[in-house]
Amino acid sequence: MASDTGDSYDPVGNRILAALPDSAREYLRPHLEPTEWAAGDVLYRPGERIDAVHFPLIGVCSIVTDLEGPTVEVATVGDEGMVGLPVFLGVATATERALCQVPGRALRMDADRFRHEIALLDGQLQQALQRFTQSMFTQLARNAACIRGHRTHQRCARWLLMTADRMHSERFDLTQKFLAQMLAVRRSSVSEVAGALAADGCIRYSRGTITILDRARLRDHACSCYEVIRGTLDAALPPHADTTRHR
């Protein structure tokens, strides 16, 4: 738990909360608890009641499905959204697992309080969440098609760009384990793909840290899903001007 509740935990740092009128956002503020995420932190598990929703400010959360063998990532959530979407959709129990992929910080709200506030805010929070839900449907559909239709290095470039967007930085920590889950490949394949992108001058990958060296070149490698998903997110919930400078 973080003790500093200053600007680093400003609700405007989350696109859903930023989309609300100032009065609504200030009304919610006392119910938003600052929290930090470490890599691997689990926010909810299949079959368990979701006791809180999280509005990320920076960092990336993975929604994963645990199959009989591998664990496969089906979606990611950053500062554009909320972790705990089933609660908004009226479902109390999780069917997938949500865990922190890239460390960061978020604002946490008790699930019962969230349900209460949804009913009180005269549709303002609902509308922002509906737009986010639609963008998640686009991401889920694209992810499913992307695994079948695009090459691994294209998907890797796309995921790295999306992670950089959510971290507001060209440098971030990302383990081979998580990158393998993101791409639905073996760790040996991750080394090959990351090595190829590094050899082309797009990135540097050292001791679990990714640094994007040439964003334009990396975008050339990425599949079309990056622009589609980012465009859908930006149309649904426009990013704050300060968060787009590195793009």
matplotlib code that plots the C-alpha trace (Angstrom):
import matplotlib.pyplot as plt

x = [0.0, 1.3, 1.4, 1.8, -1.6, -0.4, -0.4, 0.9, -2.6, -4.6, -7.8, -7.5, -4.6, -7.3, -9.3, -12.6, -12.3, -11.0, -14.1, -16.4, -17.4, -15.2, -18.0, -18.6, -14.9, -14.5, -17.5, -15.8, -12.4, -12.9, -13.8, -10.7, -7.9, -4.3, -2.6, 0.6, 1.0, 4.0, 4.6, 2.6, 0.1, -3.3, -6.3, -8.9, -9.1, -11.6, -14.5, -13.8, -15.9, -14.4, -14.1, -12.8, -12.4, -9.2, -8.7, -5.0, -3.0, 0.1, 1.1, -0.5, -2.9, -3.4, -6.6, -5.6, -7.2, -5.5, -5.9, -5.0, -1.4, -0.4, -1.7, -2.9, -3.5, -6.8, -6.7, -4.7, -5.9, -4.0, -4.8, -7.6, -9.8, -10.9, -10.0, -13.1, -15.4, -17.6, -18.7, -20.0, -21.8, -23.5, -21.4, -19.9, -17.7, -14.7, -14.2, -10.7, -7.6, -6.4, -2.8, -0.3, 1.9, 3.9, 4.3, 2.4, -0.2, -4.0, -7.0, -9.0, -12.7, -14.6, -17.0, -20.1, -19.3, -18.7, -22.2, -23.7, -22.0, -23.0, -26.6, -26.1, -24.1, -26.9, -25.5, -22.1, -19.9, -22.0, -21.5, -17.7, -17.7, -19.9, -17.5, -14.6, -16.6, -17.0, -13.3, -12.6, -14.8, -12.7, -9.5, -10.8, -11.9, -8.6, -6.5, -8.3, -7.9, -4.3, -3.0, -4.2, -3.5, -0.3, 3.2, 4.8, 7.2, 4.2, 2.3, 5.3, 5.8, 2.2, 2.2, 5.4, 3.9, 0.7, 2.6, 4.7, 1.5, 0.1, 3.4, 3.9, 7.5, 9.7, 11.4, 9.6, 10.1, 8.7, 9.7, 10.1, 7.3, 4.8, 5.9, 5.4, 1.9, 1.1, 2.2, 1.0, 4.4, 7.2, 9.9, 12.5, 10.4, 10.3, 14.1, 14.2, 11.6, 13.1, 16.5, 15.4, 13.7, 16.9, 19.1, 16.9, 17.5, 13.9, 14.4, 17.0, 16.1, 18.3, 17.6, 13.8, 13.8, 12.5, 13.7, 12.1, 14.9, 13.1, 9.3, 8.7, 10.6, 8.8, 5.5, 6.5, 6.9, 3.6, 0.5, -2.5, -4.2, -2.2, -3.7, -7.2, -7.1, -5.5, -7.8, -10.8, -9.6, -8.8, -12.2, -14.0, -11.9, -9.5, -6.1, -4.9, -2.6, 0.4, 0.2, 0.6, 3.9, 6.0, 3.8]
y = [0.0, 3.4, 6.2, 9.0, 10.1, 13.1, 13.8, 10.3, 9.1, 11.8, 10.1, 12.1, 9.7, 7.0, 7.6, 6.4, 8.7, 11.5, 11.3, 12.1, 15.7, 17.2, 17.1, 13.3, 12.6, 14.5, 12.7, 9.4, 10.4, 9.5, 6.0, 5.5, 3.9, 4.3, 1.0, -0.3, -3.3, -5.6, -8.0, -11.1, -9.7, -11.5, -9.2, -12.0, -15.7, -18.0, -19.1, -16.3, -13.3, -10.1, -7.9, -4.7, -2.9, -1.2, 1.9, 1.7, 4.9, 3.3, -0.3, -3.2, -5.9, -9.2, -11.1, -14.7, -18.1, -21.1, -24.0, -27.6, -26.8, -23.2, -19.9, -17.7, -14.0, -12.9, -9.1, -6.4, -3.3, -0.1, 3.4, 3.4, 1.1, -0.7, -4.2, -5.9, -5.4, -8.4, -6.4, -3.6, -6.3, -7.7, -10.7, -11.2, -14.2, -14.2, -16.8, -15.7, -14.6, -11.0, -10.3, -7.5, -7.9, -4.7, -3.0, 0.2, 1.9, 2.1, 3.4, 0.6, 0.7, -1.8, -3.8, -3.1, 0.6, 0.6, -1.0, 1.7, 4.6, 3.2, 3.6, 7.2, 8.9, 9.5, 7.5, 9.3, 6.5, 3.9, 5.7, 5.8, 2.1, 1.2, 2.8, 1.0, -2.3, -1.9, -1.2, -4.4, -6.4, -5.0, -6.0, -9.6, -10.1, -8.8, -10.8, -14.0, -13.3, -12.0, -15.2, -17.1, -14.5, -12.6, -13.7, -13.8, -10.9, -8.7, -9.5, -8.9, -5.5, -4.7, -5.8, -3.8, -0.6, -1.1, -1.6, 1.5, 3.5, 2.4, 3.0, 6.5, 5.4, 3.7, 1.8, -0.8, -4.1, -7.2, -10.7, -13.5, -15.4, -12.6, -11.9, -15.6, -15.4, -12.3, -14.0, -17.5, -19.0, -20.8, -18.8, -19.9, -18.2, -15.0, -14.9, -15.4, -12.7, -10.2, -10.9, -10.2, -6.9, -5.9, -6.8, -4.5, -1.6, -1.5, -2.4, -3.3, -6.3, -6.8, -8.5, -8.3, -4.6, -3.5, -0.2, 0.9, 2.5, 3.3, 3.5, 4.2, 1.2, -1.0, 0.3, -0.9, -4.4, -4.4, -5.8, -3.7, -4.7, -2.1, 0.8, -0.7, -1.3, 2.0, 3.9, 2.2, 3.1, 6.7, 7.1, 5.7, 7.4, 10.1, 10.1, 13.1, 15.2, 14.6, 10.9, 11.0, 12.8, 9.6, 8.2]
z = [0.0, -0.9, 1.7, -0.8, -2.1, -4.0, -7.7, -8.6, -7.5, -9.3, -10.6, -13.8, -14.6, -15.4, -18.6, -17.2, -14.2, -16.3, -18.5, -15.6, -14.7, -12.0, -9.5, -10.1, -9.9, -6.6, -5.2, -5.9, -4.6, -0.9, -2.0, -4.2, -2.3, -3.6, -4.1, -5.7, -8.0, -8.1, -11.0, -10.4, -7.9, -8.4, -8.2, -8.6, -9.4, -11.2, -8.9, -6.3, -5.6, -6.9, -3.9, -5.5, -8.8, -9.8, -11.9, -13.2, -13.3, -14.7, -15.2, -17.0, -15.7, -17.6, -17.9, -18.4, -18.9, -17.2, -19.6, -18.8, -19.9, -20.6, -19.3, -22.1, -21.9, -23.4, -22.7, -21.0, -19.1, -18.4, -17.6, -20.2, -18.2, -15.1, -13.8, -12.5, -15.5, -14.5, -11.5, -13.8, -15.9, -12.8, -12.2, -8.7, -9.4, -11.7, -14.5, -15.4, -13.5, -13.3, -12.4, -12.6, -15.7, -15.4, -12.0, -11.4, -9.3, -9.3, -7.4, -5.7, -4.9, -2.8, -5.2, -3.1, -2.9, -6.7, -7.2, -5.0, -6.8, -10.2, -9.1, -7.8, -10.4, -12.9, -15.7, -16.0, -14.8, -16.6, -19.9, -19.5, -18.5, -21.5, -23.9, -22.2, -22.4, -26.1, -26.6, -24.6, -27.0, -29.9, -28.1, -27.3, -30.9, -32.3, -29.9, -31.0, -34.7, -34.2, -32.8, -35.9, -38.5, -37.7, -37.2, -33.7, -34.3, -35.5, -32.4, -30.2, -31.6, -31.1, -27.4, -26.7, -28.2, -26.2, -23.0, -23.7, -24.2, -20.9, -19.1, -20.6, -21.2, -23.7, -20.9, -18.7, -16.9, -18.7, -17.9, -20.5, -18.7, -19.2, -22.7, -23.5, -22.1, -24.1, -27.3, -26.5, -27.3, -25.5, -23.8, -26.3, -29.0, -27.0, -27.0, -30.7, -31.5, -29.0, -30.4, -33.9, -33.0, -31.1, -34.0, -36.2, -33.8, -32.5, -28.9, -26.3, -24.0, -21.0, -17.7, -17.9, -19.0, -22.4, -23.9, -27.2, -29.2, -32.5, -32.1, -35.7, -36.8, -34.2, -35.5, -39.0, -37.5, -35.6, -37.1, -38.0, -34.7, -32.9, -34.7, -34.6, -30.8, -30.0, -32.3, -30.6, -27.1, -28.0, -29.6, -26.6, -23.9, -25.2, -23.5, -21.5, -23.6, -21.3, -21.9, -25.7, -25.9, -26.3, -29.1]

ax = plt.figure().add_subplot(projection="3d")
ax.plot(x, y, z, "-o")
ax.set_aspect("equal")
plt.show()
